[in-house]
Amino acid sequence: MKEPWVTEINEHNLGTNIKGNNYIVLDRNLGAVCTIPGDTRSIGLLYQWGRKDPFVSTSEFGMNTKSVLYNQDGVVKESSQKSDNSKGTIEYAIKNPMTYIVDGNSKSNTSQLPYQYAYDWMQYADDALWGNPYGYEFPDASLLKKSIYDPCPEGYMVAPRDTWMTADSEKLIFDDNGSWDVANLGYLLIYNGQTMWYPVTGVRSARGGGLTACNEYGCCLFSSPDGNKNAKAPFIKIMKSGVEKSADRRANAYPVRCVRIIK
């Protein structure tokens, strides 16, 4: 019998893209329990790039009001700590999953190892947290790895950089295959005979973990950094004006959509 806390597993096969890779994408963001347009439950959870533990998004669709967390004793309170030599580490992040680690560096320093990146929750950079430190170079799918910090369930991984590319160009599959849903704040993609929902989700801020942009855009993070010695986390950005590749601070928190690779 299916356990009540396990969501449905529905997949979308995007076919072989321009890089020769074929990805099977889950139909919802990680943590979402439905795919109903306009339903808060379709948003899912938000992740700082490279961390395995999530943070909540909005409690009211389109509003910058954080969901309330509960355990058996009542309301669970989040905290925030500024990144430094002790708090800006993977060890601290694992031991403190409810602590939002605020960026500690306003400037990057890549003159020598260990590198420091501006607006990263890590005090010293680690491009391999989600397993693909060179994924921005679009390697063959057989070379992509899933790290122990990847939050996706067994058999899936955070989306590689070329997940939503078309078969004959480096355009995104969204470009000519869907439309913005103004009433429900999201993008309805129709591709390879499949209908997929990508909602506006908002973002948690690198400066303090506050929730913003819940009526403006949604994102899906990639598993690689944005480039060589690059401080930013890359993602697809879903907006009223369209869907595009973008990148921003690693200490921000965005949604994840998990994929399975056909090798």
C-alpha positions in Angstrom: 0.0 0.0 0.0 1.3 3.5 -0.9 2.3 5.5 2.2 0.2 8.7 2.7 3.3 11.0 2.8 4.6 9.7 -0.6 3.5 11.9 -3.5 2.7 10.5 -7.0 5.5 9.9 -9.3 4.7 11.2 -12.8 7.5 11.8 -15.3 8.0 13.7 -18.5 10.4 12.5 -21.2 12.0 15.5 -22.8 13.7 13.5 -25.5 17.3 13.8 -26.8 18.5 17.4 -26.7 21.1 19.3 -28.7 23.9 18.0 -26.4 22.8 14.4 -27.1 21.4 13.8 -23.6 17.9 12.6 -22.7 16.3 13.6 -19.3 13.2 12.3 -17.6 11.9 15.2 -15.5 9.5 14.8 -12.6 6.2 16.7 -13.0 6.6 18.9 -9.9 9.2 20.7 -7.9 10.8 18.8 -5.1 8.5 19.0 -2.1 5.4 19.8 -4.1 2.4 17.5 -3.4 0.3 18.5 -6.4 0.5 20.0 -9.9 -2.7 22.1 -9.8 -2.1 25.6 -11.3 -2.7 28.2 -8.7 -2.4 25.8 -5.7 0.2 26.7 -3.1 0.9 23.0 -2.7 2.4 22.9 -6.3 5.3 25.3 -5.3 7.5 22.9 -3.3 10.5 23.7 -1.2 13.5 26.1 -1.7 17.2 25.2 -1.5 20.3 27.2 -1.1 22.6 25.9 -3.9 24.5 22.8 -2.7 22.6 22.2 0.5 20.6 19.0 1.0 18.0 20.5 3.4 15.2 22.8 2.3 13.4 25.9 3.4 9.7 26.7 2.9 8.1 29.1 0.4 4.8 30.9 0.7 1.7 30.0 2.6 -0.5 32.0 0.3 -0.1 31.8 -3.5 1.5 35.0 -4.9 2.2 36.5 -1.4 5.5 36.9 0.3 4.3 35.2 3.5 6.4 32.2 4.7 4.7 28.9 5.5 4.6 27.9 9.2 6.4 24.7 10.1 5.2 22.4 12.9 6.5 19.4 14.7 5.0 17.3 17.6 5.7 20.1 20.0 4.3 23.0 18.0 5.7 25.7 15.7 9.3 25.2 14.5 11.2 28.4 14.3 13.9 29.0 11.7 17.0 31.0 12.5 19.6 32.7 10.4 23.4 32.9 10.9 26.0 34.9 8.9 28.5 32.7 7.1 32.0 32.6 8.6 34.8 30.1 9.1 32.6 28.0 11.5 29.1 28.5 10.1 29.8 28.7 6.4 30.6 25.0 6.1 28.9 21.9 4.9 29.3 20.3 8.4 27.5 23.2 10.1 24.7 23.2 7.4 24.1 19.5 8.0 23.9 19.8 11.7 21.7 22.9 11.5 19.1 22.2 8.8 16.7 24.9 10.0 19.4 27.6 10.0 19.5 29.9 7.0 23.1 30.7 6.3 23.4 34.3 5.2 26.1 35.3 2.8 29.3 36.4 4.5 31.4 37.8 1.6 30.5 40.7 -0.6 33.5 40.2 -2.9 35.0 37.1 -4.6 38.6 36.0 -4.1 39.8 33.5 -6.7 43.5 34.4 -6.8 44.4 31.2 -4.9 42.8 28.2 -3.3 40.6 28.0 -1.3 38.4 30.3 -3.3 35.8 32.7 -1.8 32.7 33.6 -3.7 30.6 36.7 -3.2 27.2 36.1 -1.7 27.8 32.4 -1.1 26.5 30.7 2.1 29.9 28.8 2.1 32.8 30.7 3.5 35.1 28.8 1.1 33.6 27.7 -2.2 32.8 24.1 -3.2 31.7 23.7 -6.8 31.1 20.0 -6.3 28.4 20.1 -3.6 25.8 18.7 -6.0 28.2 16.5 -7.9 28.9 18.4 -11.1 31.7 21.0 -10.7 32.2 21.1 -14.5 28.6 20.6 -15.5 28.5 24.0 -17.1 30.6 22.5 -19.9 27.7 20.2 -20.8 29.5 16.9 -20.4 28.0 13.6 -21.6 25.3 12.5 -19.3 27.3 9.3 -18.4 29.8 11.6 -16.7 27.3 13.4 -14.5 27.4 12.3 -10.9 25.0 12.6 -7.9 26.6 13.7 -4.7 25.5 12.7 -1.1 24.2 16.3 -0.7 21.9 16.1 -3.6 18.3 16.4 -2.1 16.5 14.4 -4.9 15.2 10.9 -4.1 17.0 7.7 -5.1 17.3 7.4 -8.8 17.0 11.1 -9.5 19.3 14.1 -9.3 19.2 17.9 -9.5 18.7 19.0 -13.1 21.9 19.2 -15.2 22.6 22.4 -17.1 21.2 21.2 -20.4 18.0 19.6 -19.1 15.5 22.0 -20.9 17.4 22.4 -24.2 15.7 21.7 -27.5 16.8 18.9 -29.9 18.1 21.2 -32.6 19.5 24.3 -30.9 20.5 25.7 -27.5 17.1 27.3 -27.1 14.9 26.3 -24.2 12.0 24.0 -24.9 9.7 26.6 -23.4 10.3 29.2 -26.1 7.7 28.0 -28.6 5.8 25.4 -26.6 3.7 27.0 -23.9 2.2 30.1 -22.4 2.1 32.2 -19.3 -1.0 31.6 -17.1 -1.7 35.1 -15.7 -4.4 33.9 -13.4 -2.5 31.1 -11.8 1.0 32.6 -12.0 3.0 30.0 -13.8 4.1 28.6 -17.2 2.1 25.9 -18.9 4.5 23.9 -21.1 3.3 21.6 -23.7 6.1 19.5 -25.2 6.3 16.0 -26.8 2.6 15.6 -26.2 3.0 16.3 -22.4 1.5 19.1 -20.4 3.8 20.4 -17.6 3.2 23.0 -14.9 6.0 25.4 -13.7 4.7 27.7 -11.0 5.9 31.0 -9.7 7.7 30.2 -6.5 9.5 33.2 -5.1 13.0 33.1 -3.7 14.6 33.3 -0.2 17.1 36.1 0.1 20.8 35.7 0.5 20.9 38.6 2.9 18.6 37.2 5.6 16.4 34.4 4.2 13.4 36.6 3.7 10.8 35.5 1.1 10.3 37.7 -2.0 9.1 37.7 -5.6 6.3 35.2 -5.0 4.1 37.0 -7.6 6.9 37.5 -10.1 8.9 34.5 -11.0 9.8 30.8 -10.4 13.1 29.0 -10.8 14.6 25.5 -11.2 18.2 25.2 -10.0 20.9 23.4 -12.0 23.4 21.0 -10.3 26.6 22.7 -11.7 28.0 26.1 -10.9 27.5 28.9 -13.5 31.0 28.6 -14.8 34.7 28.4 -14.0 35.5 30.4 -10.8 31.9 31.7 -11.0 30.2 32.7 -7.8 26.6 32.3 -9.1 24.1 29.5 -9.0 22.4 28.9 -12.4 18.7 28.1 -13.0 15.9 28.5 -15.4 13.8 31.5 -14.6 10.0 31.4 -15.2 8.4 34.8 -15.7 5.5 36.6 -17.4 7.9 37.7 -20.2 9.0 34.1 -20.8 11.5 31.5 -19.6 15.2 32.0 -19.7 18.5 30.8 -18.3 19.7 33.0 -15.4 22.0 32.9 -12.4 22.2 34.6 -9.0 23.7 34.4 -5.5 24.3 30.9 -4.1 23.0 32.0 -0.7 19.6 32.6 -2.2 17.2 29.7 -2.0 15.3 28.4 -5.1 13.2 25.3 -6.1 14.7 22.1 -7.4 13.2 19.9 -10.1 14.6 16.3 -10.1 15.5 14.4 -13.2 16.4 10.9 -14.2 19.0 10.4 -17.0 18.5 7.9 -19.8 22.1 6.6 -20.5 
